[in-house]
Amino acid sequence: MFFRRSLTLAIAAVGTGIFWLLGLPLPFLFGPLFACLIAALLGVNLKGAGQLGIGMRTILGVAVGASITPQVVERLPQMTASILMVPIYVILIGMVGVPFFRKVYKFDWPTAWYAAMPGGLQDMVIFGKEAGGDVRALSLIHATRVLIVITLAPIILTQGFGASLDSPIGQPAADIPVHELLIMTAAAIIGWKVGERIGLFGASILGPMILAGILSLTDIIHFRPPAEAILAAQFFIGIGLGAGYVGVTMTEVRRDVLAGIYFVLMLAVLTIGFTEFVILLKLAPPVDAFLAFAPGGQAEITVLAIIAGADLGYVVVHHLVRVFVVITGAPIAAKLFGLNKRHSTQGSNDLPRDHDK
């Protein structure tokens, strides 16, 4: 395991270096992502970073929480109109996605249902497993969704909206008071572990976010995590996305990965529609509107919001509402439709091998 993990880190580092030397965008995210993706598809037996990789996501949780200031809270009423669009957005995704996965790709009901839900990869895989779905298919479909969104979003931001992706991601660690660094570190670890203890989905992000948000609102912390920490988080997110394709077969590529690609194209139409609607109603600037409705993962969208200089509070509030709607609504709806019982003998697969996200 040590050799495989060291090899994975070395491949990721090489990818980062190549992207950096070529001047390509987001080298600390896309470098390890594509290096590990290519290696995984070539059959290299990679190993994700495990708890370290998950722990790195706490940095983004703290970054989001530190951005929740009294000013953001005061603006919540102004966000109401676009926030109310989020449940409609999720419902439309379900109406499009479930029939697609069920009728076109012939997945069973639990797999089709949870493949269509735009929630976090881990959450949807866990719910799908409990409902008797195909865990491997769910993992590959959602990993493909996140991979494509995080790859295309920067192109849309720069070419479509004229945004630059060179906004400061944070101050250097040397410029942040030591006591605030220590407080943020404690918030990351405590928020993560307490979140896990109470069964909070997405605990590695939401736990630190909640705790850091409280610290920000009570005037205890005044900075986001340092730039070095944000870059480290990008690096391990890239590894997690790329290494998620370890062991993928051509059959899975033809079915699960292609299904994920086609589904993302459908999501793109809905995302563009809601983004344009928000812009036309002048509810938010274009970049903020697009990122608020982009169907990516919390961690990945947080990174993009930071580097694009978007209103992090606005973007994150919308994604939190989306995650809340999916996490609370999907299991309830699945139970009403009897999905948890209908295929109890299916989906006995374990979580995908070496998937450390």
N, C-alpha and C positions, 0 to 999 in steps of 0.2 A: 504493500500500500504506500509506503514511504517513497519508493522509487517512482510509482505511477504519479503520485501527487507532485513530486519534485519535477518529473518530466513535464507534467501539465503546466506548472509554474514557469518552467524554462521556455516552453513553446509560447506561452502567453507573453512572456517578457520579450521574446524575439519579435512577435507580432507587434507589440507596442513600439519597439525600437524602429521597425520598418516603417510603420505609420508615421512616427515622429520624424524620421529622416526624410521621408517623401513629402512631408508637410500636409498630410491628409487630415481631415477633421476628426476630432475626438480620439486621438491616438490611444488614450488610456482606457477607452471603452471599446472602440471598434478594432483596435489592434489585437487584444487578447480574444475578442469575440470571434473574429474571422480566422485567426490562427488556430484556435481550438476547434472551430467548426470544420475547417478543412482537414485538420488532423483526425477528427472523429470520423468524418466521412471516408477518410483513407484507411480507416481501421485501426488507428492508434488507440491503445487502451488507456484513455485519460481517466483521471480521478478528480472530481471537484474538490473544492476547498473545505467542504464539510462545515463544521461549526464556525470556523474562521470566516468562511464566505458569508454565512448567515449573519454573523456578528458584524461584518462590515456594513450590512444594510442598516444597522442601528445608527450609523453616522448620518444617513439620509433622513431617518426619523427625527433625529435631533435637529437637523438643518430645517426641516419643515416646522417642527415645534417652535424653534427659535424665531421663525418668521411670523408666528401668530402673535401679533402685537395688539394692544388696545385699539390701534387704528384699524386693523383688519376686522376686529369684532364689531366696531362701529359701522363698518361697511356691509355687514351681513344683510341688512334689509335691502340694500341696493342690489345684492346678488340674487334676491329671491326669485325673480322672473326666470333667470337662466337656470337656477338650481332646480326649479320645478320642471324643467325640461328633461332632467336626467332620468327620472322614472319612465317617462315616455320613451326616451332613447333606449333604455334597457328592454322595455316591453317590445319595441319594434325589432330589436336585435333578436329576441327570442322568437318572434313571429316569423322572421326570415330564416334564422339559423336552425331551429329544430326541424322544420320540414325538409330543409336542405340535407342535413345529416341523416335524417330518417329515410327519406324517399330516394335521394340520389345515391348515397353511400351505404344505405341499408344497415346503418348502425342500430342497435337495440335502443329502446326508449331512454333508459338512463344515460347511455353514452351520448345520444343525440342531444338530450336536454342539457347536460353539463358541458358538452363541447360548445354549445351555443352561448352559454352564459359568459359575459365579459368580466369575469372576476379574476382574482389572482390564480396563478397556475397551481400552487399548492392547495388552495382552498377548494378549487373545482375538482382536483384529482381526489382529494379526501372525500368530498361529498359524493363524487361519482363512484368511488370504491364502495362506500357504504350502501349506495343504491344498487350495486351489482353491475356497474358499468365496466367497460374495457379500459383499464387504468393506463396501459401503454398508449393506446390511441388518444386518450384524453391528454396525456402528457405531451405527446408529439404535436397534437393540434394546437394546444395552448402555447407551447414553446415556439411553434412556427408563427403564431399570431404575434407574440411579443417580439420575436426576432425581426419580422418584416416591419412592424410598426416602428421599432427603434432604429431600423436601417433607413426607412423612407422618410420618417418625420423630419430629420435634419434637412433633407433635400427640399421637402415641401416648405419648411420654414424659411430657408434661404432663397430658393428660386420662386416660390409662390407668394411669400409674404415679405420678401426683402429683409428678413431678419439676419442679424449677424450672430454667430455662435462663439463670440469671443468675450462675452461679459465675464467679469471677475467671478470666479466660483467661490471665493472666500479670501480672507486675509491670510497671510503667512502665519504659521503658528507662533513665530517670534514676536508678532505684533499684537497677540491676544494675551491679556493678563493670565498668569499661570493659574490663579484660583478659578477663573472661568473655564479654562481647559479641564481642570479637575472636576468641576461641577458638571460640565457637559459629558465627560467620560462616565461619571457616576450615573447620570440620567440615562445614558445609553444602556449601561449594563443592568441597572435596576429596572428600568422600564421594560427591557426585553425579557428578563427573567420573571418579573412579576406578571407580565402579560402572558407568558407561557403558563405560569402557574394557575392563572384564572381561566385559561382556555381561550384567550383572545386570538382570533384569527389574524394572521399577519403581525404577530407579536413583535417580531424583530424591528418592524417599522412603526406600527401604531403605538406600542408601549412607550418607546423613547419619545415619540412625537407628543403623546399626551403629557408626559412628565415635563419635557422641555417646554411645551406650550404653557403649562402652569408656571414654570420658572420664568418664562418670558413675560407673561401677563402680570406677574408679581414683582417685576423689575429686578430679578436676581441675575439673569443672564442678558447680555446685550449684543452678543456676537453669534454668528453661525459657526459651525465647526471649521477649522482651518482648511486652506486650499489643499494641503497635502493629504488630509483625511478624505476629502471629497474625491480626489484622484484615486486614492486607494480603493474607495467604494466602487468607482467606475471600473477599475481593473478586475475586481472580483465578480462584479455583475457580468462583465464580458466573459469571464471564464465559465460562469454558471450557465449562460445562454449557449455558448459553443459546445461545452462538454455534455449538454443535455442530449446530444445526438449520438453519443457513444452507443455502438451496437445496433444502430438502425439498419434495417434490411431493405432491399429493393422493393419488396412487397409493401413494407411500411411507408416507403417513400411514395410509391404509386397510390396508396390509399390514404394514409393518415396525413402525411406532409402535404400532398396535393390538396386534400380536403381543407387543410388549414390555410393554404394559399388562396384557394377560391373563396373561402369564407372571409378572409381579410379584404378581398376585393369588394365583397358585399358590404362589409363594415365601412369601407372607405366611402362608399356612396352615402351611407347614413351620416358618417362623421362630417363629410363636406356639407351635406344638407343642413345639419344642425349648426355647424360653424357659420355658414352663410346667414342663417336665420338670426343668430345672435349678433352678427356684425351689422346686418341690415337694421335691426332694432336698436343698434348702438348700445348694447348691453355690456360689451367688452371690446377691447382692441382685437384685431385679427389674430395675433400670436397667442394671446391669452385664451381666446375663444377656441382656437384649434387645439391647443394643448389640453384644455378643460374637457374636450370631448374625444380626444385621441384614445382609442381602445387598447392602450398599452398597460404595463404593470405600473404599480405605484412608484417603485424605485426608479425605473427607467424614465418615466415621465418627469419625476422630480429632478433628475439629472438634466434633462433637456430644458426644463423650466429655468433652472439655475443658469445654465450657460447661454440661454437665449435672452436672459434678462427679463423674463416674464414676471407677472404678478404672481408670486409663488402662493400667496394666500388664496387668491381667486382660483387658481388651477387646482390646488390641493383640496379645497372645500368641495369642488365638484367631483373629484375622484373619490373622496371619502363618501359622498352621498351615493355614488355609483356602487362602490364596494358594499356599502350598507344595504342598498336595495338588493343587490345580487345575493349577498350572504344570508340575509333574512328572508328574502322572497323566494329564492330558488328552492330551498328545502321544503318550504311551506307548500309551494305550488306542486313540487314533485310528490309530496305526500297526498295532496288532494287528488292528483291524477293517478295515484297508486304506483308510482314508479319504484318506490322502495321495496315493494312486494313482488312486482310483476316479474322481475328477473333476478330473484335472489340467488339463483344458482350460477349466474354469469359473473364475469369480471373478477374471477378469483386470482387474477394476476397480482403479483406484488408490485410495489412501486418500481418504476424503471431502474434498471441496474445503474448504479453510480450516479444517479441524479441527485445532486446535493443541494438543489435549490430549496 
